[in-house]
């Protein structure tokens, strides 16, 4: 299944999923963890990256991420 094909809800089988794309800026700490960038924890000593995230919602109240719809095999 490609991203251009309609996604099917794994809960009810509907093809009416709505995709929501969000972006967030994160910094990577010394342990490699991604920490959401807030003004209170901002530090110039850590690399800052912008991540894109896509989530999906369905009218049956299911919500999930791209990995829920396209599991890696």
N, C-alpha and C positions, 0 to 999 in steps of 0.2 A: 504494500500500500504506500503510495507516495503522498507527500504533503498536499499535492494539488487535488487529490481525490477527497470526497467528503468523508469526514471522520465519523465513526459510529460510537455512540455512547456504550461503554462496557456494562452499564447498569441496566438500561432499558432498550438499547438497540436503535435509538433515534439517530437520525442523521442531521439533527438541528442543533449541533453543538456550536457555541459561540466562543471564539478565541479572543483572549485578552492579552495584549503584549505590554509588558512593563519593563522599565529600565531602572536600574539602581546602581549607585556608585558604591563600591566596596574597597576597603583596603585589606591587604594581605599581611597578617601579623607574622612574627618570627616562626610560628609553628605551621604556617601555610594555611591557616584558617581565613575564610572570607568573612569580614566584619562589615555590616552596613555602615556607610559613612554618615556620621552625624557630626554636627558642629562641636559637640562636647567631647568626642573621641578622636577628632581629626589630628593627625600627626604627619608632618612632612617627612618623617623618617621611614614611613611605610609606603610601598607602591600602591597607587590607586588605579583601579580599573573600573570600567562600566560594563555591567552584565545585562544581558537581555533575557527575559524570562517570558515564556508563553504558558498561560493556563487556559483551561477549557471549562465551560459550564454548560449544563443541560437543564431543560425545563423540569426534569424529574428531580432536581436538586443535587445531582451528582456534580462534583467538581474534581478536576485532576490536572496533572501536568502532561506534557508531551510524552514523557516516558511511560505513562499509564496507557496511552493509546498506541504507541509504537515501541513495544519492549524490544530491547536489544537482545539478539540471540547469539 
